Amino acid sequence: MAIATAFSLKLQILFIIFCCRSYFSTAFTSQDYADALEISILFFEGQRSGKLPLNQRLTWRGDSGLSDGSAYHVNLVGGYYDAGDNVKFGLPMAFTTTLLAWSVIEFGSSMQNQITNAEAAIRWSTDYLLKAATATPDTLYVQVGDPNMDHRCWERPEDMDTPRNVYKVTTQNPGSDVAAETAAALAAASIVFKESDPSYSTELLHAAMKVFNFADRYRGSYSDSLNSAVCPFYCSYSGYQDELLWGASWLHKASLNGTYLAYIQSNGHTMGSDDDDYSFSWDDKRPGTKILLSKEFLEKTTEEFQLYKSHSDNYICSLIPGTSSFQAQYTPGGLFYKATESNLQYVTSTTFLLLTYAKYLGSNGGVAKCGGSTVTAESLIAQAKKQVDYILGDNPAKMSYMVGFGNKYPQHVHHRGSSVPSIHAHPNRISCNDGFQYLYSSSPNPNVLVGAIVGGPDNRDHFADDRNSYQQSEPATYINAPFVGALAFFSAKN
Ligand SMILES: *[C@@H]1O[C@H](CO)[C@@H](O)[C@H](O)[C@H]1NC(C)=O
């Protein structure tokens, strides 16, 4: 008995040592979050299309897509490739931009020396979106590149020779979803540049108003207008009502023009509180709109917006285990889990909303009301921190899902430019089919796509570091964009 007790005591001590050592090795400092913030923005340089500037820091990339649009007599050079391919998809590009801008609006004051890099990442996109929105009246260019042909090749962007088809939405073939998201992006960016570049800010706001008007007047989903050019890649499954309200909300915030307040008041009711399915994404803007509009009530007590406080509470409560309306799914390791494909996009977007709502609540001393109980801003921050720390390496696989962060991170990222030798190391062209040897190779990617967050582990916390498993190993601009804001928040705390 005595021996057994002594033994178990020894075990307990061992356990404490083991537990706490592993705990401390995965506890991140504010400097760690600041380092992650820096590379989370650097990643966007790897996704750049167009002529790279002299201050390009990700030097394995080269110029690409320099004649995008020219066959259509429109200049569509620039912008971002969405993920591991070489198509410029307008809907995710605009959403990425809106979320980068929102990250700066809420947490830019914590970005320190990274604020200029964050603004450059936004501007790389808004310069392109401005051209796409203003080149031709009553037309929005929404995509460059034939996605089916592009996906049949494994080529670096610098070599690509697949058709650079240009797709657009017009009065006859409308796309209220992509147009209203573009309006949201331009409006949100106009807030970012209001002080640092007022004339650019004004230009963005005017373009946003025009493209929103176009989105609202000529209604329809771009999926119906463009079919197989956008589906199943970025099909607008949720329709366009969510983007119209989201676009109006950003215009209201950016312009303070009463037109948009009236628009929100007469159209907001289409967003019931029974539609919470907790997935804020390039497709579904409802959760983000609720949180964004709740600020009007929380900070200005605008009575008309009380509705969005309760909508936001319902949404937030659905994410928090232990509340009566809890309905989200988490992995055994504690990761928010929504889908088998590119799950981390939902984790980063949800984390951003948790932190943003915590900020709005905190400025008001408020709490989220979850049935009979309440949830404080602090517990939302704690839940967000778990998700951020999981991504950075505090997880059962003990690996970081952000490339270049920590000792262990994905080596076989599903990304053409990162996996094929750099144009600078291997100047000879590598053709469509010749590139596939690099997709199937077991070697690590030769070019490190620093800062990229990949699709992430499955619902059992397992991750295959396999280039062919794109569901887990592909990065995307919209995975990183909201994480920029979340990392800024934690880099400022100690
Ligand atoms: C407000 O927005 C409407 C609709 O876009 C526009 O016609 C009007 O000129 C704007 N007003 C101001 C003061 O900017």
The ligand as an SDF file (V2000), in Angstrom:
LIG
                    3D

 14 14  0  0  0  0  0  0  0  0999 V2000
  -25.5310   58.8080  -51.3050 C   0  0  0  0  0  0  0  0  0  0  0  0
  -25.6220   57.6580  -52.0980 O   0  0  0  0  0  0  0  0  0  0  0  0
  -26.4890   57.7710  -53.2070 C   0  0  0  0  0  0  0  0  0  0  0  0
  -26.5960   56.4100  -53.8710 C   0  0  0  0  0  0  0  0  0  0  0  0
  -25.3440   55.9160  -54.2750 O   0  0  0  0  0  0  0  0  0  0  0  0
  -25.9740   58.8700  -54.1500 C   0  0  0  0  0  0  0  0  0  0  0  0
  -26.8510   59.0300  -55.2170 O   0  0  0  0  0  0  0  0  0  0  0  0
  -25.8250   60.1710  -53.3630 C   0  0  0  0  0  0  0  0  0  0  0  0
  -25.2100   61.1530  -54.1880 O   0  0  0  0  0  0  0  0  0  0  0  0
  -24.9920   59.9770  -52.1220 C   0  0  0  0  0  0  0  0  0  0  0  0
  -24.9510   61.1760  -51.3320 N   0  0  0  0  0  0  0  0  0  0  0  0
  -23.8250   61.7630  -50.9360 C   0  0  0  0  0  0  0  0  0  0  0  0
  -23.9740   62.9800  -50.0820 C   0  0  0  0  0  0  0  0  0  0  0  0
  -22.7250   61.3500  -51.2300 O   0  0  0  0  0  0  0  0  0  0  0  0
  1  2  1  0
  1 10  1  0
  2  3  1  0
  3  4  1  0
  3  6  1  0
  4  5  1  0
  6  7  1  0
  6  8  1  0
  8  9  1  0
  8 10  1  0
 10 11  1  0
 11 12  1  0
 12 13  1  0
 12 14  2  0
M  END
$$$$
